[in-house]
């Protein structure tokens, strides 16, 4: 296996969107995807990128991706790395690609002086939970995600 992980480029937008849709389908959330290539171009490659993306290729074939962004810990007074999406195409699972992507980001977080790396996992996704815990990740059971979206967010515009 020849695995390559590299930062995404503008030319990769169709692939990134394909991976986002595949991840959403796996998570049973495809109907929530509003992403388009234009939106991704603006938010990943515009003048002030909101996130970054790396792509994994096995022997030159697209195999997976990760999207992440910086956050901040006031308690640590250090930046953090938040993993928004991690996905490996079904045909490539079980080959260590997900682990390679996660470890790539852990090294990046260390290089950037981050105090922690975080992400969320759906409570029903037992294979992912077991994978993360095997790598040493700790679930933060006392914390609950809160979110304002759509009309609830727009009312404060």
ZICOR-V745076 format. One record per residue. N is the residue number from 0. RES is the residue in one letter. BURIAL is + if it has 9 or more other ideal C-beta (glycine too) atoms within 8 Angstrom, else -. Layout:
{{N;RES;BURIAL} {N;RES;BURIAL}}
//
This chain:
{{0;X;-} {1;X;-} {2;X;+} {3;X;-} {4;X;+} {5;X;-} {6;X;-} {7;X;+} {8;X;-} {9;X;-} {10;X;-} {11;X;+} {12;X;+} {13;X;-} {14;X;+} {15;X;+} {16;X;+} {17;X;-} {18;X;+} {19;X;+} {20;X;+} {21;X;+} {22;X;+} {23;X;+} {24;X;+} {25;X;-} {26;X;-} {27;X;-} {28;X;-} {29;X;-} {30;X;-} {31;X;-} {32;X;+} {33;X;-} {34;X;-} {35;X;-} {36;X;-} {37;X;-} {38;X;+} {39;X;+} {40;X;+} {41;X;-} {42;X;+} {43;X;+} {44;X;-} {45;X;-} {46;X;-} {47;X;-} {48;X;-} {49;X;-} {50;X;+} {51;X;+} {52;X;+} {53;X;+} {54;X;+} {55;X;+} {56;X;+} {57;X;+} {58;X;-} {59;X;-} {60;X;-} {61;X;+} {62;X;+} {63;X;+} {64;X;+} {65;X;+} {66;X;+} {67;X;+} {68;X;+} {69;X;+} {70;X;+} {71;X;-} {72;X;+} {73;X;-} {74;X;-} {75;X;-} {76;X;-} {77;X;+} {78;X;+} {79;X;+} {80;X;+} {81;X;+} {82;X;+} {83;X;-} {84;X;+} {85;X;+} {86;X;+} {87;X;+} {88;X;+} {89;X;-} {90;X;-} {91;X;+} {92;X;+} {93;X;-} {94;X;-} {95;X;-} {96;X;+} {97;X;+} {98;X;+} {99;X;+} {100;X;+} {101;X;+} {102;X;+} {103;X;+} {104;X;+} {105;X;+} {106;X;-} {107;X;+} {108;X;+} {109;X;-} {110;X;-} {111;X;+} {112;X;-} {113;X;+} {114;X;-} {115;X;+} {116;X;+} {117;X;+} {118;X;+} {119;X;-} {120;X;+} {121;X;-} {122;X;-} {123;X;-} {124;X;+} {125;X;-} {126;X;-} {127;X;+} {128;X;+} {129;X;-} {130;X;+} {131;X;+} {132;X;+} {133;X;-} {134;X;+} {135;X;-} {136;X;-} {137;X;-} {138;X;-} {139;X;-} {140;X;-} {141;X;-} {142;X;-} {143;X;-} {144;X;-} {145;X;-} {146;X;-} {147;X;-} {148;X;-} {149;X;-} {150;X;-} {151;X;-} {152;X;+} {153;X;-} {154;X;-} {155;X;-} {156;X;-}}
//
